[in-house]
């Protein structure tokens, strides 16, 4: 299982890089927090480890890898 900001981090890195390349000082840039989080379950790994993932937990996942 993974719970994190996922691909949104890459977009924010691009925004920060663009601002720095335009002359902004890194110390003056605001700290940005992720606004979207993803919950991903890897069923193939869970089965290899002998774990049963409840259906209710699967329903909450944004992505299920089979």
PDB file of N, CA, C and O in Angstrom:
ATOM      1  N   UNK A   1       0.836  -1.172   0.000  1.00  0.00           N
ATOM      2  CA  UNK A   1       0.000   0.000   0.000  1.00  0.00           C
ATOM      3  C   UNK A   1       0.880   1.234   0.000  1.00  0.00           C
ATOM      4  O   UNK A   1       1.988   1.239   0.536  1.00  0.00           O
ATOM      5  N   UNK A   2       0.357   2.271  -0.613  1.00  0.00           N
ATOM      6  CA  UNK A   2       1.060   3.543  -0.672  1.00  0.00           C
ATOM      7  C   UNK A   2       0.039   4.652  -0.508  1.00  0.00           C
ATOM      8  O   UNK A   2      -1.024   4.629  -1.129  1.00  0.00           O
ATOM      9  N   UNK A   3       0.364   5.614   0.324  1.00  0.00           N
ATOM     10  CA  UNK A   3      -0.491   6.770   0.517  1.00  0.00           C
ATOM     11  C   UNK A   3       0.400   7.995   0.443  1.00  0.00           C
ATOM     12  O   UNK A   3       1.262   8.192   1.300  1.00  0.00           O
ATOM     13  N   UNK A   4       0.200   8.814  -0.570  1.00  0.00           N
ATOM     14  CA  UNK A   4       1.057   9.980  -0.726  1.00  0.00           C
ATOM     15  C   UNK A   4       0.521  10.925  -1.778  1.00  0.00           C
ATOM     16  O   UNK A   4      -0.559  10.730  -2.334  1.00  0.00           O
ATOM     17  N   UNK A   5       1.307  11.950  -2.033  1.00  0.00           N
ATOM     18  CA  UNK A   5       0.867  12.986  -2.960  1.00  0.00           C
ATOM     19  C   UNK A   5       1.030  12.586  -4.414  1.00  0.00           C
ATOM     20  O   UNK A   5       0.436  13.217  -5.289  1.00  0.00           O
ATOM     21  N   UNK A   6       1.802  11.572  -4.697  1.00  0.00           N
ATOM     22  CA  UNK A   6       1.900  11.033  -6.045  1.00  0.00           C
ATOM     23  C   UNK A   6       2.447  11.997  -7.073  1.00  0.00           C
ATOM     24  O   UNK A   6       3.450  12.669  -6.829  1.00  0.00           O
ATOM     25  N   UNK A   7       1.796  12.071  -8.224  1.00  0.00           N
ATOM     26  CA  UNK A   7       2.310  12.828  -9.361  1.00  0.00           C
ATOM     27  C   UNK A   7       2.216  14.338  -9.177  1.00  0.00           C
ATOM     28  O   UNK A   7       2.829  15.080  -9.945  1.00  0.00           O
ATOM     29  N   UNK A   8       1.487  14.803  -8.210  1.00  0.00           N
ATOM     30  CA  UNK A   8       1.359  16.244  -7.977  1.00  0.00           C
ATOM     31  C   UNK A   8       2.707  16.861  -7.595  1.00  0.00           C
ATOM     32  O   UNK A   8       2.943  18.040  -7.860  1.00  0.00           O
ATOM     33  N   UNK A   9       3.585  16.079  -6.980  1.00  0.00           N
ATOM     34  CA  UNK A   9       4.910  16.574  -6.593  1.00  0.00           C
ATOM     35  C   UNK A   9       5.713  17.021  -7.799  1.00  0.00           C
ATOM     36  O   UNK A   9       6.397  18.043  -7.742  1.00  0.00           O
ATOM     37  N   UNK A  10       5.642  16.272  -8.887  1.00  0.00           N
ATOM     38  CA  UNK A  10       6.413  16.603 -10.081  1.00  0.00           C
ATOM     39  C   UNK A  10       5.967  17.938 -10.677  1.00  0.00           C
ATOM     40  O   UNK A  10       6.795  18.715 -11.153  1.00  0.00           O
ATOM     41  N   UNK A  11       4.679  18.199 -10.651  1.00  0.00           N
ATOM     42  CA  UNK A  11       4.168  19.471 -11.163  1.00  0.00           C
ATOM     43  C   UNK A  11       4.679  20.622 -10.320  1.00  0.00           C
ATOM     44  O   UNK A  11       5.089  21.652 -10.855  1.00  0.00           O
ATOM     45  N   UNK A  12       4.658  20.457  -9.003  1.00  0.00           N
ATOM     46  CA  UNK A  12       5.120  21.519  -8.117  1.00  0.00           C
ATOM     47  C   UNK A  12       6.615  21.769  -8.276  1.00  0.00           C
ATOM     48  O   UNK A  12       7.054  22.915  -8.176  1.00  0.00           O
ATOM     49  N   UNK A  13       7.406  20.728  -8.520  1.00  0.00           N
ATOM     50  CA  UNK A  13       8.834  20.898  -8.759  1.00  0.00           C
ATOM     51  C   UNK A  13       9.040  21.747 -10.005  1.00  0.00           C
ATOM     52  O   UNK A  13       9.919  22.609 -10.026  1.00  0.00           O
ATOM     53  N   UNK A  14       8.249  21.518 -11.034  1.00  0.00           N
ATOM     54  CA  UNK A  14       8.337  22.315 -12.252  1.00  0.00           C
ATOM     55  C   UNK A  14       8.023  23.777 -12.012  1.00  0.00           C
ATOM     56  O   UNK A  14       8.684  24.657 -12.564  1.00  0.00           O
ATOM     57  N   UNK A  15       7.019  24.041 -11.195  1.00  0.00           N
ATOM     58  CA  UNK A  15       6.655  25.423 -10.869  1.00  0.00           C
ATOM     59  C   UNK A  15       7.789  26.104 -10.111  1.00  0.00           C
ATOM     60  O   UNK A  15       8.154  27.236 -10.430  1.00  0.00           O
ATOM     61  N   UNK A  16       8.344  25.430  -9.118  1.00  0.00           N
ATOM     62  CA  UNK A  16       9.462  25.987  -8.343  1.00  0.00           C
ATOM     63  C   UNK A  16      10.661  26.252  -9.245  1.00  0.00           C
ATOM     64  O   UNK A  16      11.290  27.307  -9.156  1.00  0.00           O
ATOM     65  N   UNK A  17      10.978  25.292 -10.117  1.00  0.00           N
ATOM     66  CA  UNK A  17      12.127  25.442 -11.013  1.00  0.00           C
ATOM     67  C   UNK A  17      11.932  26.639 -11.938  1.00  0.00           C
ATOM     68  O   UNK A  17      12.865  27.410 -12.163  1.00  0.00           O
ATOM     69  N   UNK A  18      10.740  26.794 -12.465  1.00  0.00           N
ATOM     70  CA  UNK A  18      10.444  27.933 -13.330  1.00  0.00           C
ATOM     71  C   UNK A  18      10.630  29.252 -12.615  1.00  0.00           C
ATOM     72  O   UNK A  18      11.180  30.193 -13.188  1.00  0.00           O
ATOM     73  N   UNK A  19      10.187  29.337 -11.386  1.00  0.00           N
ATOM     74  CA  UNK A  19      10.340  30.583 -10.616  1.00  0.00           C
ATOM     75  C   UNK A  19      11.803  30.889 -10.348  1.00  0.00           C
ATOM     76  O   UNK A  19      12.224  32.042 -10.441  1.00  0.00           O
ATOM     77  N   UNK A  20      12.582  29.864 -10.014  1.00  0.00           N
ATOM     78  CA  UNK A  20      14.010  30.063  -9.742  1.00  0.00           C
ATOM     79  C   UNK A  20      14.738  30.491 -11.013  1.00  0.00           C
ATOM     80  O   UNK A  20      15.600  31.369 -10.969  1.00  0.00           O
ATOM     81  N   UNK A  21      14.395  29.875 -12.147  1.00  0.00           N
ATOM     82  CA  UNK A  21      15.027  30.243 -13.410  1.00  0.00           C
ATOM     83  C   UNK A  21      14.666  31.665 -13.850  1.00  0.00           C
ATOM     84  O   UNK A  21      15.413  32.298 -14.596  1.00  0.00           O
ATOM     85  N   UNK A  22      13.525  32.156 -13.385  1.00  0.00           N
ATOM     86  CA  UNK A  22      13.120  33.530 -13.701  1.00  0.00           C
ATOM     87  C   UNK A  22      13.732  34.537 -12.738  1.00  0.00           C
ATOM     88  O   UNK A  22      13.493  35.738 -12.865  1.00  0.00           O
ATOM     89  N   UNK A  23      14.534  34.054 -11.756  1.00  0.00           N
ATOM     90  CA  UNK A  23      15.258  34.967 -10.880  1.00  0.00           C
ATOM     91  C   UNK A  23      14.807  35.020  -9.428  1.00  0.00           C
ATOM     92  O   UNK A  23      15.379  35.776  -8.643  1.00  0.00           O
ATOM     93  N   UNK A  24      13.818  34.256  -9.056  1.00  0.00           N
ATOM     94  CA  UNK A  24      13.366  34.263  -7.661  1.00  0.00           C
ATOM     95  C   UNK A  24      14.399  33.570  -6.775  1.00  0.00           C
ATOM     96  O   UNK A  24      15.042  32.605  -7.189  1.00  0.00           O
ATOM     97  N   UNK A  25      14.546  34.069  -5.566  1.00  0.00           N
ATOM     98  CA  UNK A  25      15.449  33.444  -4.603  1.00  0.00           C
ATOM     99  C   UNK A  25      14.723  32.268  -3.942  1.00  0.00           C
ATOM    100  O   UNK A  25      13.583  32.424  -3.504  1.00  0.00           O
ATOM    101  N   UNK A  26      15.355  31.103  -3.862  1.00  0.00           N
ATOM    102  CA  UNK A  26      14.693  29.941  -3.254  1.00  0.00           C
ATOM    103  C   UNK A  26      14.205  30.201  -1.835  1.00  0.00           C
ATOM    104  O   UNK A  26      13.176  29.660  -1.430  1.00  0.00           O
ATOM    105  N   UNK A  27      14.919  31.009  -1.083  1.00  0.00           N
ATOM    106  CA  UNK A  27      14.513  31.291   0.300  1.00  0.00           C
ATOM    107  C   UNK A  27      13.236  32.116   0.360  1.00  0.00           C
ATOM    108  O   UNK A  27      12.537  32.104   1.373  1.00  0.00           O
ATOM    109  N   UNK A  28      12.926  32.833  -0.718  1.00  0.00           N
ATOM    110  CA  UNK A  28      11.734  33.683  -0.742  1.00  0.00           C
ATOM    111  C   UNK A  28      10.485  32.952  -1.236  1.00  0.00           C
ATOM    112  O   UNK A  28       9.380  33.486  -1.139  1.00  0.00           O
ATOM    113  N   UNK A  29      10.647  31.747  -1.760  1.00  0.00           N
ATOM    114  CA  UNK A  29       9.503  31.000  -2.275  1.00  0.00           C
ATOM    115  C   UNK A  29       8.695  30.395  -1.125  1.00  0.00           C
ATOM    116  O   UNK A  29       9.266  29.927  -0.140  1.00  0.00           O
ATOM    117  N   UNK A  30       7.368  30.407  -1.253  1.00  0.00           N
ATOM    118  CA  UNK A  30       6.539  29.823  -0.198  1.00  0.00           C
ATOM    119  C   UNK A  30       6.629  28.296  -0.187  1.00  0.00           C
ATOM    120  O   UNK A  30       6.923  27.669  -1.205  1.00  0.00           O
ATOM    121  N   UNK A  31       6.376  27.728   0.959  1.00  0.00           N
ATOM    122  CA  UNK A  31       6.331  26.271   1.079  1.00  0.00           C
ATOM    123  C   UNK A  31       4.946  25.831   0.620  1.00  0.00           C
ATOM    124  O   UNK A  31       3.926  26.268   1.153  1.00  0.00           O
ATOM    125  N   UNK A  32       4.936  24.955  -0.381  1.00  0.00           N
ATOM    126  CA  UNK A  32       3.660  24.483  -0.917  1.00  0.00           C
ATOM    127  C   UNK A  32       3.394  23.078  -0.394  1.00  0.00           C
ATOM    128  O   UNK A  32       4.291  22.237  -0.352  1.00  0.00           O
ATOM    129  N   UNK A  33       2.160  22.841   0.000  1.00  0.00           N
ATOM    130  CA  UNK A  33       1.771  21.527   0.482  1.00  0.00           C
ATOM    131  C   UNK A  33       0.878  20.861  -0.550  1.00  0.00           C
ATOM    132  O   UNK A  33       0.124  21.528  -1.258  1.00  0.00           O
ATOM    133  N   UNK A  34       0.965  19.566  -0.628  1.00  0.00           N
ATOM    134  CA  UNK A  34       0.132  18.818  -1.566  1.00  0.00           C
ATOM    135  C   UNK A  34      -1.335  18.963  -1.190  1.00  0.00           C
ATOM    136  O   UNK A  34      -1.691  18.966  -0.011  1.00  0.00           O
ATOM    137  N   UNK A  35      -2.179  19.082  -2.204  1.00  0.00           N
ATOM    138  CA  UNK A  35      -3.609  19.217  -1.958  1.00  0.00           C
ATOM    139  C   UNK A  35      -4.361  17.935  -2.312  1.00  0.00           C
ATOM    140  O   UNK A  35      -5.525  17.772  -1.944  1.00  0.00           O
ATOM    141  N   UNK A  36      -3.691  17.018  -3.032  1.00  0.00           N
ATOM    142  CA  UNK A  36      -4.323  15.761  -3.423  1.00  0.00           C
ATOM    143  C   UNK A  36      -3.427  14.601  -3.002  1.00  0.00           C
ATOM    144  O   UNK A  36      -2.217  14.623  -3.228  1.00  0.00           O
ATOM    145  N   UNK A  37      -4.026  13.606  -2.398  1.00  0.00           N
ATOM    146  CA  UNK A  37      -3.296  12.418  -1.974  1.00  0.00           C
ATOM    147  C   UNK A  37      -3.898  11.193  -2.648  1.00  0.00           C
ATOM    148  O   UNK A  37      -5.109  11.125  -2.860  1.00  0.00           O
ATOM    149  N   UNK A  38      -3.055  10.233  -2.981  1.00  0.00           N
ATOM    150  CA  UNK A  38      -3.497   9.013  -3.637  1.00  0.00           C
ATOM    151  C   UNK A  38      -3.263   7.818  -2.719  1.00  0.00           C
ATOM    152  O   UNK A  38      -2.264   7.756  -2.002  1.00  0.00           O
ATOM    153  N   UNK A  39      -4.192   6.876  -2.752  1.00  0.00           N
ATOM    154  CA  UNK A  39      -4.073   5.639  -1.994  1.00  0.00           C
ATOM    155  C   UNK A  39      -4.021   4.501  -3.008  1.00  0.00           C
ATOM    156  O   UNK A  39      -4.989   4.254  -3.727  1.00  0.00           O
ATOM    157  N   UNK A  40      -2.888   3.816  -3.060  1.00  0.00           N
ATOM    158  CA  UNK A  40      -2.663   2.766  -4.050  1.00  0.00           C
ATOM    159  C   UNK A  40      -2.401   1.439  -3.338  1.00  0.00           C
ATOM    160  O   UNK A  40      -1.634   1.383  -2.376  1.00  0.00           O
ATOM    161  N   UNK A  41      -3.040   0.380  -3.814  1.00  0.00           N
ATOM    162  CA  UNK A  41      -2.857  -0.963  -3.248  1.00  0.00           C
ATOM    163  C   UNK A  41      -2.324  -1.876  -4.343  1.00  0.00           C
ATOM    164  O   UNK A  41      -2.874  -1.920  -5.443  1.00  0.00           O
ATOM    165  N   UNK A  42      -1.261  -2.599  -4.043  1.00  0.00           N
ATOM    166  CA  UNK A  42      -0.677  -3.564  -4.976  1.00  0.00           C
ATOM    167  C   UNK A  42      -1.132  -4.956  -4.543  1.00  0.00           C
ATOM    168  O   UNK A  42      -0.578  -5.541  -3.612  1.00  0.00           O
ATOM    169  N   UNK A  43      -2.141  -5.470  -5.227  1.00  0.00           N
ATOM    170  CA  UNK A  43      -2.696  -6.783  -4.869  1.00  0.00           C
ATOM    171  C   UNK A  43      -1.728  -7.923  -5.183  1.00  0.00           C
ATOM    172  O   UNK A  43      -1.711  -8.933  -4.480  1.00  0.00           O
ATOM    173  N   UNK A  44      -0.934  -7.768  -6.223  1.00  0.00           N
ATOM    174  CA  UNK A  44       0.018  -8.822  -6.594  1.00  0.00           C
ATOM    175  C   UNK A  44       1.028  -9.039  -5.466  1.00  0.00           C
ATOM    176  O   UNK A  44       1.334 -10.180  -5.118  1.00  0.00           O
ATOM    177  N   UNK A  45       1.539  -7.967  -4.903  1.00  0.00           N
ATOM    178  CA  UNK A  45       2.487  -8.085  -3.792  1.00  0.00           C
ATOM    179  C   UNK A  45       1.800  -8.613  -2.546  1.00  0.00           C
ATOM    180  O   UNK A  45       2.369  -9.426  -1.817  1.00  0.00           O
ATOM    181  N   UNK A  46       0.575  -8.154  -2.297  1.00  0.00           N
ATOM    182  CA  UNK A  46      -0.160  -8.628  -1.123  1.00  0.00           C
ATOM    183  C   UNK A  46      -0.377 -10.139  -1.195  1.00  0.00           C
ATOM    184  O   UNK A  46      -0.227 -10.840  -0.194  1.00  0.00           O
ATOM    185  N   UNK A  47      -0.726 -10.634  -2.368  1.00  0.00           N
ATOM    186  CA  UNK A  47      -0.933 -12.075  -2.531  1.00  0.00           C
ATOM    187  C   UNK A  47       0.377 -12.839  -2.375  1.00  0.00           C
ATOM    188  O   UNK A  47       0.396 -13.931  -1.806  1.00  0.00           O
ATOM    189  N   UNK A  48       1.475 -12.270  -2.879  1.00  0.00           N
ATOM    190  CA  UNK A  48       2.789 -12.922  -2.749  1.00  0.00           C
ATOM    191  C   UNK A  48       3.209 -13.016  -1.286  1.00  0.00           C
ATOM    192  O   UNK A  48       3.918 -13.945  -0.898  1.00  0.00           O
ATOM    193  N   UNK A  49       2.773 -12.053  -0.474  1.00  0.00           N
ATOM    194  CA  UNK A  49       3.090 -12.063   0.953  1.00  0.00           C
ATOM    195  C   UNK A  49       2.070 -12.849   1.765  1.00  0.00           C
ATOM    196  O   UNK A  49       2.235 -13.018   2.973  1.00  0.00           O
ATOM    197  N   UNK A  50       1.019 -13.328   1.113  1.00  0.00           N
ATOM    198  CA  UNK A  50      -0.007 -14.100   1.807  1.00  0.00           C
ATOM    199  C   UNK A  50      -0.982 -13.237   2.583  1.00  0.00           C
ATOM    200  O   UNK A  50      -1.568 -13.694   3.565  1.00  0.00           O
ATOM    201  N   UNK A  51      -1.164 -11.994   2.157  1.00  0.00           N
ATOM    202  CA  UNK A  51      -2.069 -11.070   2.841  1.00  0.00           C
ATOM    203  C   UNK A  51      -3.403 -10.995   2.115  1.00  0.00           C
ATOM    204  O   UNK A  51      -3.454 -10.999   0.885  1.00  0.00           O
ATOM    205  N   UNK A  52      -4.473 -10.926   2.881  1.00  0.00           N
ATOM    206  CA  UNK A  52      -5.802 -10.722   2.320  1.00  0.00           C
ATOM    207  C   UNK A  52      -6.196  -9.268   2.529  1.00  0.00           C
ATOM    208  O   UNK A  52      -6.180  -8.766   3.653  1.00  0.00           O
ATOM    209  N   UNK A  53      -6.546  -8.601   1.450  1.00  0.00           N
ATOM    210  CA  UNK A  53      -6.949  -7.198   1.521  1.00  0.00           C
ATOM    211  C   UNK A  53      -8.471  -7.156   1.504  1.00  0.00           C
ATOM    212  O   UNK A  53      -9.084  -7.631   0.548  1.00  0.00           O
ATOM    213  N   UNK A  54      -9.097  -6.599   2.540  1.00  0.00           N
ATOM    214  CA  UNK A  54     -10.561  -6.551   2.595  1.00  0.00           C
ATOM    215  C   UNK A  54     -11.147  -5.740   1.434  1.00  0.00           C
ATOM    216  O   UNK A  54     -10.546  -4.768   0.977  1.00  0.00           O
ATOM    217  N   UNK A  55     -12.325  -6.156   0.966  1.00  0.00           N
ATOM    218  CA  UNK A  55     -13.003  -5.463  -0.131  1.00  0.00           C
ATOM    219  C   UNK A  55     -13.276  -4.001   0.200  1.00  0.00           C
ATOM    220  O   UNK A  55     -13.223  -3.138  -0.677  1.00  0.00           O
ATOM    221  N   UNK A  56     -13.560  -3.732   1.437  1.00  0.00           N
ATOM    222  CA  UNK A  56     -13.854  -2.354   1.853  1.00  0.00           C
ATOM    223  C   UNK A  56     -12.625  -1.458   1.659  1.00  0.00           C
ATOM    224  O   UNK A  56     -12.755  -0.297   1.270  1.00  0.00           O
ATOM    225  N   UNK A  57     -11.449  -1.995   1.927  1.00  0.00           N
ATOM    226  CA  UNK A  57     -10.217  -1.239   1.733  1.00  0.00           C
ATOM    227  C   UNK A  57      -9.942  -1.041   0.242  1.00  0.00           C
ATOM    228  O   UNK A  57      -9.477   0.022  -0.169  1.00  0.00           O
ATOM    229  N   UNK A  58     -10.225  -2.053  -0.557  1.00  0.00           N
ATOM    230  CA  UNK A  58     -10.064  -1.935  -2.007  1.00  0.00           C
ATOM    231  C   UNK A  58     -10.982  -0.860  -2.586  1.00  0.00           C
ATOM    232  O   UNK A  58     -10.612  -0.162  -3.530  1.00  0.00           O
ATOM    233  N   UNK A  59     -12.169  -0.731  -2.022  1.00  0.00           N
ATOM    234  CA  UNK A  59     -13.120   0.276  -2.496  1.00  0.00           C
ATOM    235  C   UNK A  59     -12.626   1.698  -2.205  1.00  0.00           C
ATOM    236  O   UNK A  59     -12.981   2.633  -2.923  1.00  0.00           O
ATOM    237  N   UNK A  60     -11.822   1.864  -1.174  1.00  0.00           N
ATOM    238  CA  UNK A  60     -11.309   3.188  -0.823  1.00  0.00           C
ATOM    239  C   UNK A  60     -10.106   3.595  -1.663  1.00  0.00           C
ATOM    240  O   UNK A  60      -9.776   4.779  -1.739  1.00  0.00           O
ATOM    241  N   UNK A  61      -9.448   2.629  -2.293  1.00  0.00           N
ATOM    242  CA  UNK A  61      -8.216   2.907  -3.028  1.00  0.00           C
ATOM    243  C   UNK A  61      -8.485   3.694  -4.300  1.00  0.00           C
ATOM    244  O   UNK A  61      -9.483   3.467  -4.984  1.00  0.00           O
ATOM    245  N   UNK A  62      -7.578   4.627  -4.613  1.00  0.00           N
ATOM    246  CA  UNK A  62      -7.654   5.375  -5.861  1.00  0.00           C
ATOM    247  C   UNK A  62      -7.196   4.503  -7.034  1.00  0.00           C
ATOM    248  O   UNK A  62      -7.679   4.653  -8.156  1.00  0.00           O
ATOM    249  N   UNK A  63      -6.256   3.589  -6.757  1.00  0.00           N
ATOM    250  CA  UNK A  63      -5.731   2.700  -7.793  1.00  0.00           C
ATOM    251  C   UNK A  63      -5.421   1.345  -7.153  1.00  0.00           C
ATOM    252  O   UNK A  63      -4.867   1.270  -6.057  1.00  0.00           O
ATOM    253  N   UNK A  64      -5.791   0.286  -7.862  1.00  0.00           N
ATOM    254  CA  UNK A  64      -5.486  -1.076  -7.428  1.00  0.00           C
ATOM    255  C   UNK A  64      -4.654  -1.737  -8.516  1.00  0.00           C
ATOM    256  O   UNK A  64      -5.090  -1.848  -9.661  1.00  0.00           O
ATOM    257  N   UNK A  65      -3.444  -2.177  -8.148  1.00  0.00           N
ATOM    258  CA  UNK A  65      -2.556  -2.839  -9.082  1.00  0.00           C
ATOM    259  C   UNK A  65      -2.752  -4.334  -8.918  1.00  0.00           C
ATOM    260  O   UNK A  65      -2.590  -4.868  -7.821  1.00  0.00           O
ATOM    261  N   UNK A  66      -3.102  -5.019 -10.013  1.00  0.00           N
ATOM    262  CA  UNK A  66      -3.365  -6.455  -9.940  1.00  0.00           C
ATOM    263  C   UNK A  66      -2.271  -7.261 -10.568  1.00  0.00           C
ATOM    264  O   UNK A  66      -2.343  -8.490 -10.588  1.00  0.00           O
TER     265      UNK A  66
END
